Amino acid sequence: MRAIDAGILICCECHELNRQEEGVDEQTCTRCGALVHARRPNSLVRTWALLIAAAILYIPANVLPIMTVSALGQGSPDTIMSGVITLMKHGMFPIAAVVFIASILVPTFKLVGIALLLYSVQRHQPLSARQRILMYRFIEFIGRWSMLDIFVIAILVAVVNFGRIASVEANLGAVAFATVVILTMLAAVTFDPRLIWDNTESDDDHE
């Protein structure tokens, strides 16, 4: 049985449980005074909008150079993938693996995972609620690790600044990639996971 079936609403700000009032258009939380909704308004529309924007920016994030490393006045810009290949050529396989997972696999999985969640909820696909909620929690968990590449670039730009001897410069690809990460994080936040249970009438989760 869902809380909404028992006439209980949860405040998204302070998580206070509120008894649903009949005949009230805008109900406020009894604890913090915030507006209380049975479900986040326009959750699917907002999540789709953020996801589509992130998917569009994901192309320049991988095509444009993400940073330029110069040594003794010489250097060439690197995209995410070319940076991974360069690290592998220098025998730094663990670092290359971390960059590949954090900068390519994780954002790709988030884009695909959120899209699958939205599609399965809207189209009532035969996927159990337990599977959907596990996928949602995993997407939320790995979201923070997508910023690893950006943090590394920010540290290198700040620390490695020796003029013509050695320097690191961030490029437009880094801006696009950071925007993709932020948009996917916001998409995960705007998606209301309670919609998963609303769209699951009967499966093995009720056993």
N, C-alpha and C positions, 0 to 999 in steps of 0.2 A: 504493500500500500504506500502511495506517495503522500508527502506532507500536504500537497495542494488538495488531495482528495479529502483530507481531514480538516481543510480550511485553515491551514497554517502557512504563512508566508515568512521567508527569511530575508532579513535586511542584508544587502550586499556590502554595506559599509561597516557595520559592527557585528553582523551575524546574529542579531537578536531574533528570536522567533516571535512572530506577531499573529494574532488571531485575525483572520480575514473578515473585514466588515462588509456587510451587504449594502448595496446601494451607494457605495462611495467610489467616485471616479479616481481620486488620487489619495491613497492611504499613506500616512507617514509612520515611521518607526517610533515605537513608544519609548525607546531609549535615546536615540541620537537625532530623531526628527527628519531623517532622510526619507525620500520617496521609496516606497516598497512596491515591488512588482512581482507578480507570480513568476514571470520569466523576464530576462533582460530584453527591453524593447528593441526590435529590429536586429536581434543578435546575428541571425544568418546573413542578412543583407550587409551589415557592417563587416562581418568576418570575410565574406566573399570580396568586398571592395578592397580591403586591406591585402587579402591574398593575391588578387589579380594585380594590384600595384606592385607587390613584392615580386611576383613572377615576371613582370615586365622589366623591372630593374635588375633582376637576376642575370639577364643577358649581358648588359654592359658591365656588371660586376665581374663577370668571368672573361669578357672580351677585352676590356680596357686594362691598361697597366695598373697594378695596385701599388707598386712602389719602385723607386729607382735607387739602387745602391751604387755609389761611385767610390772608386779608390784610385788615388793619384791622378785625379781628373778624368778618369775613364769609367764608364758604366753604362748600362743599358736597362731600360724599364722592363719589369717582369709582371706578367699576369699571375694569377693564383696557380694555375697549372704549370706554367713555365718555371715558377719559383720552386714548386715541388720537384720538377725534373732536375733543376739545378742542384737542389739539395741532395737528390739521389746520386747525381754524378760525382758529388764530392764525398760520397760515402756516408752521409748523415741520414740514414734510413729511418731511425726513430723519429727525428724531427720532421722529416718529410711525411711520415705516416700521420703524425699529430696534425700537421697543417692540412693534409688531404682530408682527414676525417672531420676536423673542425670547420674547414672552409668550403668543402665540397659536399661530402656525404651528409653532414648534419643539416645544412640549409635545404638540400634536395629532399631529404626525408621529411623535414618539416612542411615544405610546400606540398608534397604528395600526400603526407599523412593528414594534414588539415583539410585538403581537398576531398580526400576519401571520407573523412568524418562528415563534412558538410553534405556530400552527395548521398551518403548512406542514410543520413537523418532525413533529408528532403525526399528521397525516393523510397524510403522504407526498405532498404536492401536487407537481405537475409544474413545479417551480421549481429551476433549476440551483443547485448548491452555490456557484458563483462569485457568482451574483446574491444569494444569501442572505448570504454573508459580507461582500459589499460593503455591503449594507444594514445589517448588524450593526456594521461599522466606522464607517459614517456616523452611526448612532444614538449610538455611543460618543463620536464627535467632537463632535457638536452638543449633547450633554447638558450640558456645562459652561456653554454660552451661555444656558441657560434661567434661570440665576440672575442675569442682568444686571438685570432689573427689580427684584429684591429688593435687590441691591447699591445701585442708584440710590435706592430708598426709604430704606434704612438710612443712606446718606450725607446725604440731605435731612433726615431726622428729626434727625440729629446736628448738622448745620450750621445749618439754618434753624429757629432757635428764638428769636424776638424778642418773645415774649409776644403781645399783641394786635396788634402791627404785622404780623408774619408768622410763620407756623408751619406745620409739616408733621407730620401724625399718621398713623401706620400703623394700618390697620384689620384686621378678621378675614380679609378676602379675601387679604391678604398672607401671613398664617399658613397658610391653606389652599393658596395657590399654592406657597409654599416647601415645604410637605409633599409636594405633587404632584411637584415637581422632585426632591426627595430620594428619593421612592419609585421614580420612573422610573429614576433613576441606580442605585439598588440593584437594580432589576429587570434592568438591563443587565449588572450585575456578576454576579448569581446565575445568569444564563443561561449555560450551557456551550456555546460555539460549536462544540465538537467533535461535538455531537449533529447538527449540520448535515451533517457528512461521514458520520456513521453512517447517516443516512437518505437518502443519495444513493448508489445502487448503480452507476449508469452514466449518464453524460451527457457533454457535450463537454469537461468539466473533465479528463477522462482522456486527451484527445488530445495 
